[in-house]
Amino acid sequence: MDRAQKTELVAELNHNFAEVGVVVVTRNLGMTVAQSTKLRNAMRDAGASYKVSKNKLAKIALADTDYASLSEMLTGPVGLATSIDPVAAAKVAVDFAKTNDKFEIVGGAMGATVLDVEGVKSLATMPSLDELRAKIVGLLVAPATKLATITQAPAAQLARVLAAYAEKDTADA
């Protein structure tokens, strides 16, 4: 990799760190290509990304961001899982670590807040942004649905009473 490619990679990583909501640092000790592909696909499906880069270049990219404190975690063969949604990358990384013994979580950060392994695991148990939005929409729609049901019930009862009187009148005649 020549100097221009390194500069481009650092700029891309720095831009990525400026946009994301969470960075999870992972260690991959001898993962196969198939396992890495499976992890990358799972990350992509969740709206996250997973990159392996040279630690020195990643440290340079982290320097002027909120995630600068992560540079001390970048030792050995590490990968960086990132996502705009603060939960997505953590959730996929924790789920993948449960099924793969060659993949471990080192730590992470949400902005300037550094997370240890337990912090990343607890972040992974939280509902995602889409799940929270769905709950809010459900809570907003529920009262309107109940109100519509309640207001229709008296009208339906009144219609049944009138229909019964009409049937009674036709039967008497």
Disulfide bonds with the S-S distance in Angstrom:
none
